[in-house]
């Protein structure tokens, strides 16, 4: 039997934990959605399983409208990486991968639409939260896209954001809890402001 106190959660929870009680309003970050919807991604099984759990539990799901643009970028980048490996950035304008990128984007967009139609969904327009995102960048050092997703989550009344991006750990848990995969829990907790 282990001794001592249990580690503080700091508002960071593993999506693999079957005892995790989902918030009434959840926000989804692009990093999580990419993993959940694209089978070739390393965390696909874990994230897709959590999507099933979200659909079953039926919380309200909030997303920034930026997610759709980022999803398109991610699908195109994945197609580039499949074709060119490490040299994918230099080959971005190579036309030979565009057909695959378009096909993957169509598949992912269809899956994302199915996800959105399976839950009560709140889309948050970027223009509505631009000032709040800028404040999150300057107050907590969030990258611009992370700040947009966090500000969207907060504006929608989300209590937690589902992500595979540890950058959200810079936010205090009083603003937003983090649901992430088990491999990122410890590093995210360590980054959380005390």
N, C-alpha and C positions, 0 to 999 in steps of 0.2 A: 504494500500500500504506500503510495507516494506521500511524502511529508511536506509540510509547509502550505503556503497559500496558493490558490489557483492564480494563474497570471491574469492581470487586468485585461479585459477585452478591448478597452479604449475605443469601443464602438466599431470594431472590425470583426466580422464573422465569416466563417467558411461556408460557402454554398453547398459543400458536400455534407454538412452537418444535418442529419435528419431531425434533430431537435430544434433547429433554427425556426423561430416563429417569424413569418413574413410580416413586414409592415403593411399597413392598409394602403399606402401609396408608395410605390417603388419607382425609381428612375432607372433607366437603362443607359449605360455608356456604350459608345461604339465598339470599344475593345471587346466587351462581353458579347455583343450582338454578332460581331464577325466570327468569334470562336463558336458561338451557338449555331450559326447558319451555314458555315462553310466546313464541309466534312474533312478537308485536308488539314485543318488547323489542329495544333497539338492539344488544345483543351476542349475540342469539339464535344466529346462524350460527356464531360462534366457539365459544360455550359448548356448543351442541348437538354440534358437531364434536368437542369434547374429551370429551363424554359417550361418544360412539362409541369414542373412543380408550381411555377407561377400561374400557368393556365388553370391548373386544378384548384389552387387556392383563391384565385380570382381577385387579387388586389388590383387597384387602379394603377396603370402603368403610364408614366410620363416619359417623354423623350423630347430632346431638342430637335428642331427641324434640321439642324446641322448634321444629325446622324445620317440622314439619307445621302448627303454629299460625301461624307466620310466613308460610308459603306461602299459607294461607287468607287472611290479612290482605293479602298482596301481590295476590292475585287480585281481592279485593274492591276494593282501592285502584285497580287498573288499570281495572276496570269503571267506577268513579267518574270517573277521569280521562278515559276515552273519552267519557263522557256530558257531563261538566261542565268539562273542561279545568282551568284554574288554580283555579277556584272549587270544586274537588272536596271539599275539607275541610269547607266550610260545608254541603255537600249530602249528607253522610254518612248522614243519617237519611231522605233522600228515598227513598221506596219504589219509584220508577220504575226504579231501577238494580239493585235486589236480584235480579230474575230473571236479568239478564245476569251479575251477580256469582256467583250460584249455578251457572249453566251453566259459566262459566269455571272456577270452583273444582272442579266435578265433572270437567271435562276435565283440569285440572292434577293433581288427585289421582290420576286414572287413569294419567297419564303418569309421575307420581312412583312409583306402585306398580310399574309396568312397569320403571322404572329399578332400584328396589330388588330386584325379583325377577331381574334380569339380572346381579347381582353378589353376591358374598358380603358380606352387610350386617351391621354391628354397630350396633344402636340403643342410644344411651346415655341412660338416664333422667336427667332434670334433677335430681331429688332426690339422686342418687348423686354429683353433682359440684358441688353448691351452694357448699360451703365453698371448694373450689378456684377456682370462678368468682369468689367474693368476693376471694380473694387476688390473682387476676389483675387485678381492677379496681383494687385498692389499690396493687399493686406496679408496674403498667404503665399505668394510666389507661384501660384498655379500658372501653367502654360495656358495660352489663350483658348484652345479648344476645350481643355479640361474645365476652365473657368466658365465657358459657355454651357457645358453640360451640368456643372454644379449649380450655376445660377438658374438654369431651367428647372432643375430638380427642386430647388428651394422655392422658386416661384410657383410651382405646381403643388406645393405642400408635401413633397415626398419626404419621408423620414430616413430613407436609405437610398444609396445608389449601388447598382450592381455593375461591377467593373473588373477588369483584369489589369488595370493600370494603377500602380502604387502611388502615382502623383496625387490622387485624391486624398491620400493620408495626410497631406499637409493641412487639410481643413480640420478644425476642431470637431470632435464627435457631437458637440452640441448643435452644430449646423447640419450635419449629415452623417449617418452611419454608413459603413462600407460593407457590402457583401462581395466577397472575392473568393477565388479558389484557394484551397488549403496551402499551396506552395507560397502564396504571397501574404498570408496572414501575419506571420511574425515580423517581416520587414515593414509591413504597413503599420502594425502596432508600434513599432520602434520609431517610425516617422511622426506619429500623431503628436500634436502639441499637448503638453501636460497641463 
